[in-house]
Amino acid sequence: MTLYLCPQTALHLAVHLNQPGAVRALVLKGASRALQDRHGDTALHVACQRQHLACARCLLEGQPEPGRGPSHSLDLQLQNWQGLACLHIATLQKNQPLMELLLQNGADIDVQEGTSGKTALHLAVETQERGLVQFLLQAGAQVDARMLNGCTPLHLAAGRGLMGISSTLCKAGADSLLRNVEDETPQDLTEESLVLLPFDDLKISGKLLLCTD
């Protein structure tokens, strides 16, 4: 089977150059937002990589003139050749406004990337940005989402010694006893047991001793 690789389109180029006016005009005239370049990137992937928020907004919210092309045709779960959807890229860029824009326009918060099955929440843990983790949890991300190897975000946080993020995940209901394919729990991956396991019989000033920062 022959795979046709699309060269960079005018829409890709307008995004590269951060020209939201040109992007808006091209979308209005029916330029395809679904075409992928040799890297598998749509124009929206490029906007996320380069963090061009205004261009991304034009791509997501603009519609072609009647008869110029299909409306609402953008697949926000589409992956590039690295297995990344636009939400994954925005998360790796630590760009919360861009993440918010994608989610508001229908991006699946729990979509898995194609190589290891990580969700945006897994990637947020790997960026070590606690604020992004909190944002995704508040937006409804599945706290115990599994990678292909069975690891949850808490596995990643515990294995990296990210106690603050582990605390945030625990408070959101993460299960510290879930096992990955190697039969490891998050608890097995950390030496700080108090961070992951609440002790219901320990209280300070009448409050349960839970995850610590």
C-alpha positions as protocol buffer text, in pm:
chain_id: "A"
residue {
  index: 1
  type: MET
  ca { x: 0 y: 0 z: 0 }
}
residue {
  index: 2
  type: THR
  ca { x: 132 y: 344 z: -92 }
}
residue {
  index: 3
  type: LEU
  ca { x: 98 y: 615 z: 174 }
}
residue {
  index: 4
  type: TYR
  ca { x: 58 y: 965 z: 33 }
}
residue {
  index: 5
  type: LEU
  ca { x: 229 y: 1228 z: 245 }
}
residue {
  index: 6
  type: CYS
  ca { x: 79 y: 1572 z: 202 }
}
residue {
  index: 7
  type: PRO
  ca { x: 329 y: 1856 z: 167 }
}
residue {
  index: 8
  type: GLN
  ca { x: 288 y: 2157 z: 388 }
}
residue {
  index: 9
  type: THR
  ca { x: -28 y: 2345 z: 290 }
}
residue {
  index: 10
  type: ALA
  ca { x: -94 y: 2718 z: 288 }
}
residue {
  index: 11
  type: LEU
  ca { x: -286 y: 2668 z: 611 }
}
residue {
  index: 12
  type: HIS
  ca { x: 13 y: 2499 z: 776 }
}
residue {
  index: 13
  type: LEU
  ca { x: 235 y: 2784 z: 660 }
}
residue {
  index: 14
  type: ALA
  ca { x: -2 y: 3053 z: 791 }
}
residue {
  index: 15
  type: VAL
  ca { x: 4 y: 2886 z: 1131 }
}
residue {
  index: 16
  type: HIS
  ca { x: 384 y: 2851 z: 1126 }
}
residue {
  index: 17
  type: LEU
  ca { x: 407 y: 3225 z: 1061 }
}
residue {
  index: 18
  type: ASN
  ca { x: 152 y: 3301 z: 1335 }
}
residue {
  index: 19
  type: GLN
  ca { x: -88 y: 3482 z: 1102 }
}
residue {
  index: 20
  type: PRO
  ca { x: -435 y: 3431 z: 1252 }
}
residue {
  index: 21
  type: GLY
  ca { x: -592 y: 3663 z: 994 }
}
residue {
  index: 22
  type: ALA
  ca { x: -461 y: 3448 z: 712 }
}
residue {
  index: 23
  type: VAL
  ca { x: -570 y: 3133 z: 894 }
}
residue {
  index: 24
  type: ARG
  ca { x: -921 y: 3273 z: 935 }
}
residue {
  index: 25
  type: ALA
  ca { x: -938 y: 3369 z: 567 }
}
residue {
  index: 26
  type: LEU
  ca { x: -817 y: 3029 z: 449 }
}
residue {
  index: 27
  type: VAL
  ca { x: -1069 y: 2846 z: 668 }
}
residue {
  index: 28
  type: LEU
  ca { x: -1343 y: 3076 z: 538 }
}
residue {
  index: 29
  type: LYS
  ca { x: -1250 y: 2983 z: 182 }
}
residue {
  index: 30
  type: GLY
  ca { x: -1267 y: 2613 z: 261 }
}
residue {
  index: 31
  type: ALA
  ca { x: -903 y: 2516 z: 323 }
}
residue {
  index: 32
  type: SER
  ca { x: -892 y: 2167 z: 469 }
}
residue {
  index: 33
  type: ARG
  ca { x: -805 y: 2155 z: 837 }
}
residue {
  index: 34
  type: ALA
  ca { x: -774 y: 1776 z: 824 }
}
residue {
  index: 35
  type: LEU
  ca { x: -471 y: 1744 z: 593 }
}
residue {
  index: 36
  type: GLN
  ca { x: -156 y: 1609 z: 758 }
}
residue {
  index: 37
  type: ASP
  ca { x: 197 y: 1700 z: 656 }
}
residue {
  index: 38
  type: ARG
  ca { x: 494 y: 1462 z: 635 }
}
residue {
  index: 39
  type: HIS
  ca { x: 507 y: 1449 z: 1017 }
}
residue {
  index: 40
  type: GLY
  ca { x: 139 y: 1365 z: 1041 }
}
residue {
  index: 41
  type: ASP
  ca { x: 64 y: 1711 z: 1178 }
}
residue {
  index: 42
  type: THR
  ca { x: -251 y: 1902 z: 1092 }
}
residue {
  index: 43
  type: ALA
  ca { x: -242 y: 2280 z: 1105 }
}
residue {
  index: 44
  type: LEU
  ca { x: -386 y: 2253 z: 1457 }
}
residue {
  index: 45
  type: HIS
  ca { x: -101 y: 2024 z: 1566 }
}
residue {
  index: 46
  type: VAL
  ca { x: 138 y: 2293 z: 1443 }
}
residue {
  index: 47
  type: ALA
  ca { x: -53 y: 2564 z: 1630 }
}
residue {
  index: 48
  type: CYS
  ca { x: -21 y: 2360 z: 1949 }
}
residue {
  index: 49
  type: GLN
  ca { x: 348 y: 2290 z: 1896 }
}
residue {
  index: 50
  type: ARG
  ca { x: 424 y: 2657 z: 1838 }
}
residue {
  index: 51
  type: GLN
  ca { x: 176 y: 2771 z: 2101 }
}
residue {
  index: 52
  type: HIS
  ca { x: -5 y: 3004 z: 1862 }
}
residue {
  index: 53
  type: LEU
  ca { x: -328 y: 3039 z: 2056 }
}
residue {
  index: 54
  type: ALA
  ca { x: -499 y: 3284 z: 1820 }
}
residue {
  index: 55
  type: CYS
  ca { x: -433 y: 3057 z: 1522 }
}
residue {
  index: 56
  type: ALA
  ca { x: -567 y: 2758 z: 1713 }
}
residue {
  index: 57
  type: ARG
  ca { x: -882 y: 2952 z: 1795 }
}
residue {
  index: 58
  type: CYS
  ca { x: -933 y: 3039 z: 1427 }
}
residue {
  index: 59
  type: LEU
  ca { x: -891 y: 2674 z: 1329 }
}
residue {
  index: 60
  type: LEU
  ca { x: -1131 y: 2552 z: 1595 }
}
residue {
  index: 61
  type: GLU
  ca { x: -1400 y: 2816 z: 1576 }
}
residue {
  index: 62
  type: GLY
  ca { x: -1387 y: 2928 z: 1212 }
}
residue {
  index: 63
  type: GLN
  ca { x: -1626 y: 2779 z: 957 }
}
residue {
  index: 64
  type: PRO
  ca { x: -1609 y: 2781 z: 576 }
}
residue {
  index: 65
  type: GLU
  ca { x: -1851 y: 2981 z: 368 }
}
residue {
  index: 66
  type: PRO
  ca { x: -2155 y: 2784 z: 244 }
}
residue {
  index: 67
  type: GLY
  ca { x: -2049 y: 2551 z: -32 }
}
residue {
  index: 68
  type: ARG
  ca { x: -1677 y: 2596 z: 38 }
}
residue {
  index: 69
  type: GLY
  ca { x: -1622 y: 2284 z: 243 }
}
residue {
  index: 70
  type: PRO
  ca { x: -1754 y: 2066 z: 527 }
}
residue {
  index: 71
  type: SER
  ca { x: -1818 y: 2235 z: 859 }
}
residue {
  index: 72
  type: HIS
  ca { x: -1717 y: 2093 z: 1200 }
}
residue {
  index: 73
  type: SER
  ca { x: -1482 y: 1847 z: 1028 }
}
residue {
  index: 74
  type: LEU
  ca { x: -1187 y: 1878 z: 1264 }
}
residue {
  index: 75
  type: ASP
  ca { x: -1101 y: 1556 z: 1446 }
}
residue {
  index: 76
  type: LEU
  ca { x: -943 y: 1662 z: 1776 }
}
residue {
  index: 77
  type: GLN
  ca { x: -846 y: 1304 z: 1857 }
}
residue {
  index: 78
  type: LEU
  ca { x: -641 y: 1269 z: 1537 }
}
residue {
  index: 79
  type: GLN
  ca { x: -281 y: 1168 z: 1611 }
}
residue {
  index: 80
  type: ASN
  ca { x: 37 y: 1264 z: 1427 }
}
residue {
  index: 81
  type: TRP
  ca { x: 302 y: 1007 z: 1339 }
}
residue {
  index: 82
  type: GLN
  ca { x: 439 y: 1031 z: 1695 }
}
residue {
  index: 83
  type: GLY
  ca { x: 102 y: 923 z: 1828 }
}
residue {
  index: 84
  type: LEU
  ca { x: 19 y: 1266 z: 1973 }
}
residue {
  index: 85
  type: ALA
  ca { x: -319 y: 1433 z: 1961 }
}
residue {
  index: 86
  type: CYS
  ca { x: -335 y: 1811 z: 1996 }
}
residue {
  index: 87
  type: LEU
  ca { x: -422 y: 1793 z: 2368 }
}
residue {
  index: 88
  type: HIS
  ca { x: -109 y: 1587 z: 2432 }
}
residue {
  index: 89
  type: ILE
  ca { x: 106 y: 1849 z: 2259 }
}
residue {
  index: 90
  type: ALA
  ca { x: -55 y: 2138 z: 2447 }
}
residue {
  index: 91
  type: THR
  ca { x: 4 y: 1953 z: 2774 }
}
residue {
  index: 92
  type: LEU
  ca { x: 369 y: 1886 z: 2696 }
}
residue {
  index: 93
  type: GLN
  ca { x: 402 y: 2256 z: 2617 }
}
residue {
  index: 94
  type: LYS
  ca { x: 252 y: 2333 z: 2962 }
}
residue {
  index: 95
  type: ASN
  ca { x: 5 y: 2567 z: 2793 }
}
residue {
  index: 96
  type: GLN
  ca { x: -311 y: 2567 z: 3002 }
}
residue {
  index: 97
  type: PRO
  ca { x: -503 y: 2827 z: 2794 }
}
residue {
  index: 98
  type: LEU
  ca { x: -448 y: 2612 z: 2485 }
}
residue {
  index: 99
  type: MET
  ca { x: -557 y: 2301 z: 2676 }
}
residue {
  index: 100
  type: GLU
  ca { x: -872 y: 2483 z: 2787 }
}
residue {
  index: 101
  type: LEU
  ca { x: -949 y: 2587 z: 2429 }
}
residue {
  index: 102
  type: LEU
  ca { x: -914 y: 2231 z: 2302 }
}
residue {
  index: 103
  type: LEU
  ca { x: -1134 y: 2087 z: 2577 }
}
residue {
  index: 104
  type: GLN
  ca { x: -1399 y: 2354 z: 2521 }
}
residue {
  index: 105
  type: ASN
  ca { x: -1412 y: 2253 z: 2155 }
}
residue {
  index: 106
  type: GLY
  ca { x: -1453 y: 1881 z: 2215 }
}
residue {
  index: 107
  type: ALA
  ca { x: -1110 y: 1729 z: 2274 }
}
residue {
  index: 108
  type: ASP
  ca { x: -1132 y: 1402 z: 2469 }
}
residue {
  index: 109
  type: ILE
  ca { x: -957 y: 1467 z: 2799 }
}
residue {
  index: 110
  type: ASP
  ca { x: -872 y: 1096 z: 2838 }
}
residue {
  index: 111
  type: VAL
  ca { x: -753 y: 1026 z: 2482 }
}
residue {
  index: 112
  type: GLN
  ca { x: -446 y: 801 z: 2485 }
}
residue {
  index: 113
  type: GLU
  ca { x: -136 y: 877 z: 2282 }
}
residue {
  index: 114
  type: GLY
  ca { x: -43 y: 606 z: 2038 }
}
residue {
  index: 115
  type: THR
  ca { x: 295 y: 482 z: 2161 }
}
residue {
  index: 116
  type: SER
  ca { x: 248 y: 405 z: 2530 }
}
residue {
  index: 117
  type: GLY
  ca { x: -115 y: 489 z: 2599 }
}
residue {
  index: 118
  type: LYS
  ca { x: -49 y: 796 z: 2815 }
}
residue {
  index: 119
  type: THR
  ca { x: -330 y: 1043 z: 2867 }
}
residue {
  index: 120
  type: ALA
  ca { x: -290 y: 1417 z: 2915 }
}
residue {
  index: 121
  type: LEU
  ca { x: -289 y: 1353 z: 3291 }
}
residue {
  index: 122
  type: HIS
  ca { x: 8 y: 1115 z: 3261 }
}
residue {
  index: 123
  type: LEU
  ca { x: 190 y: 1375 z: 3054 }
}
residue {
  index: 124
  type: ALA
  ca { x: 107 y: 1652 z: 3300 }
}
residue {
  index: 125
  type: VAL
  ca { x: 266 y: 1442 z: 3575 }
}
residue {
  index: 126
  type: GLU
  ca { x: 577 y: 1403 z: 3361 }
}
residue {
  index: 127
  type: THR
  ca { x: 602 y: 1779 z: 3314 }
}
residue {
  index: 128
  type: GLN
  ca { x: 612 y: 1803 z: 3696 }
}
residue {
  index: 129
  type: GLU
  ca { x: 364 y: 2091 z: 3678 }
}
residue {
  index: 130
  type: ARG
  ca { x: 126 y: 2040 z: 3969 }
}
residue {
  index: 131
  type: GLY
  ca { x: -101 y: 2318 z: 3843 }
}
residue {
  index: 132
  type: LEU
  ca { x: -162 y: 2132 z: 3517 }
}
residue {
  index: 133
  type: VAL
  ca { x: -240 y: 1813 z: 3707 }
}
residue {
  index: 134
  type: GLN
  ca { x: -492 y: 2001 z: 3922 }
}
residue {
  index: 135
  type: PHE
  ca { x: -646 y: 2166 z: 3616 }
}
residue {
  index: 136
  type: LEU
  ca { x: -698 y: 1834 z: 3436 }
}
residue {
  index: 137
  type: LEU
  ca { x: -846 y: 1669 z: 3744 }
}
residue {
  index: 138
  type: GLN
  ca { x: -1088 y: 1958 z: 3790 }
}
residue {
  index: 139
  type: ALA
  ca { x: -1178 y: 1931 z: 3421 }
}
residue {
  index: 140
  type: GLY
  ca { x: -1276 y: 1566 z: 3470 }
}
residue {
  index: 141
  type: ALA
  ca { x: -967 y: 1364 z: 3378 }
}
residue {
  index: 142
  type: GLN
  ca { x: -979 y: 1001 z: 3488 }
}
residue {
  index: 143
  type: VAL
  ca { x: -745 y: 988 z: 3785 }
}
residue {
  index: 144
  type: ASP
  ca { x: -665 y: 617 z: 3748 }
}
residue {
  index: 145
  type: ALA
  ca { x: -631 y: 607 z: 3368 }
}
residue {
  index: 146
  type: ARG
  ca { x: -406 y: 322 z: 3260 }
}
residue {
  index: 147
  type: MET
  ca { x: -115 y: 327 z: 3016 }
}
residue {
  index: 148
  type: LEU
  ca { x: -57 y: 21 z: 2798 }
}
residue {
  index: 149
  type: ASN
  ca { x: 172 y: -114 z: 3071 }
}
residue {
  index: 150
  type: GLY
  ca { x: -95 y: -61 z: 3334 }
}
residue {
  index: 151
  type: CYS
  ca { x: 65 y: 241 z: 3499 }
}
residue {
  index: 152
  type: THR
  ca { x: -161 y: 514 z: 3634 }
}
residue {
  index: 153
  type: PRO
  ca { x: -57 y: 879 z: 3679 }
}
residue {
  index: 154
  type: LEU
  ca { x: 12 y: 792 z: 4043 }
}
residue {
  index: 155
  type: HIS
  ca { x: 261 y: 523 z: 3935 }
}
residue {
  index: 156
  type: LEU
  ca { x: 450 y: 789 z: 3739 }
}
residue {
  index: 157
  type: ALA
  ca { x: 439 y: 1044 z: 4020 }
}
residue {
  index: 158
  type: ALA
  ca { x: 548 y: 795 z: 4284 }
}
residue {
  index: 159
  type: GLY
  ca { x: 826 y: 653 z: 4069 }
}
residue {
  index: 160
  type: ARG
  ca { x: 966 y: 1002 z: 4015 }
}
residue {
  index: 161
  type: GLY
  ca { x: 941 y: 1101 z: 4378 }
}
residue {
  index: 162
  type: LEU
  ca { x: 693 y: 1379 z: 4303 }
}
residue {
  index: 163
  type: MET
  ca { x: 534 y: 1394 z: 4643 }
}
residue {
  index: 164
  type: GLY
  ca { x: 330 y: 1709 z: 4588 }
}
residue {
  index: 165
  type: ILE
  ca { x: 173 y: 1569 z: 4272 }
}
residue {
  index: 166
  type: SER
  ca { x: 123 y: 1232 z: 4442 }
}
residue {
  index: 167
  type: SER
  ca { x: -64 y: 1415 z: 4714 }
}
residue {
  index: 168
  type: THR
  ca { x: -286 y: 1591 z: 4460 }
}
residue {
  index: 169
  type: LEU
  ca { x: -368 y: 1262 z: 4288 }
}
residue {
  index: 170
  type: CYS
  ca { x: -443 y: 1091 z: 4619 }
}
residue {
  index: 171
  type: LYS
  ca { x: -678 y: 1367 z: 4722 }
}
residue {
  index: 172
  type: ALA
  ca { x: -857 y: 1326 z: 4389 }
}
residue {
  index: 173
  type: GLY
  ca { x: -917 y: 957 z: 4467 }
}
residue {
  index: 174
  type: ALA
  ca { x: -622 y: 783 z: 4302 }
}
residue {
  index: 175
  type: ASP
  ca { x: -590 y: 418 z: 4404 }
}
residue {
  index: 176
  type: SER
  ca { x: -240 y: 359 z: 4544 }
}
residue {
  index: 177
  type: LEU
  ca { x: -283 y: -18 z: 4531 }
}
residue {
  index: 178
  type: LEU
  ca { x: -356 y: -65 z: 4159 }
}
residue {
  index: 179
  type: ARG
  ca { x: -101 y: -293 z: 3993 }
}
residue {
  index: 180
  type: ASN
  ca { x: 70 y: -246 z: 3657 }
}
residue {
  index: 181
  type: VAL
  ca { x: 173 y: -530 z: 3426 }
}
residue {
  index: 182
  type: GLU
  ca { x: 488 y: -578 z: 3634 }
}
residue {
  index: 183
  type: ASP
  ca { x: 268 y: -629 z: 3940 }
}
residue {
  index: 184
  type: GLU
  ca { x: 384 y: -303 z: 4099 }
}
residue {
  index: 185
  type: THR
  ca { x: 160 y: -64 z: 4287 }
}
residue {
  index: 186
  type: PRO
  ca { x: 237 y: 306 z: 4326 }
}
residue {
  index: 187
  type: GLN
  ca { x: 308 y: 224 z: 4688 }
}
residue {
  index: 188
  type: ASP
  ca { x: 583 y: -15 z: 4576 }
}
residue {
  index: 189
  type: LEU
  ca { x: 752 y: 269 z: 4386 }
}
residue {
  index: 190
  type: THR
  ca { x: 790 y: 513 z: 4673 }
}
residue {
  index: 191
  type: GLU
  ca { x: 959 y: 512 z: 5012 }
}
residue {
  index: 192
  type: GLU
  ca { x: 719 y: 775 z: 5142 }
}
residue {
  index: 193
  type: SER
  ca { x: 427 y: 556 z: 5248 }
}
residue {
  index: 194
  type: LEU
  ca { x: 248 y: 836 z: 5433 }
}
residue {
  index: 195
  type: VAL
  ca { x: 218 y: 1026 z: 5109 }
}
residue {
  index: 196
  type: LEU
  ca { x: 19 y: 756 z: 4935 }
}
residue {
  index: 197
  type: LEU
  ca { x: -167 y: 574 z: 5208 }
}
residue {
  index: 198
  type: PRO
  ca { x: -399 y: 760 z: 5445 }
}
residue {
  index: 199
  type: PHE
  ca { x: -405 y: 633 z: 5800 }
}
residue {
  index: 200
  type: ASP
  ca { x: -766 y: 658 z: 5917 }
}
residue {
  index: 201
  type: ASP
  ca { x: -677 y: 623 z: 6282 }
}
residue {
  index: 202
  type: LEU
  ca { x: -427 y: 912 z: 6290 }
}
residue {
  index: 203
  type: LYS
  ca { x: -563 y: 1260 z: 6343 }
}
residue {
  index: 204
  type: ILE
  ca { x: -414 y: 1602 z: 6411 }
}
residue {
  index: 205
  type: SER
  ca { x: -650 y: 1854 z: 6572 }
}
residue {
  index: 206
  type: GLY
  ca { x: -937 y: 1628 z: 6482 }
}
residue {
  index: 207
  type: LYS
  ca { x: -842 y: 1602 z: 6115 }
}
residue {
  index: 208
  type: LEU
  ca { x: -741 y: 1284 z: 5934 }
}
residue {
  index: 209
  type: LEU
  ca { x: -373 y: 1256 z: 5844 }
}
residue {
  index: 210
  type: LEU
  ca { x: -376 y: 1235 z: 5465 }
}
residue {
  index: 211
  type: CYS
  ca { x: -131 y: 1297 z: 5183 }
}
residue {
  index: 212
  type: THR
  ca { x: 136 y: 1553 z: 5259 }
}
residue {
  index: 213
  type: ASP
  ca { x: 319 y: 1793 z: 5032 }
}
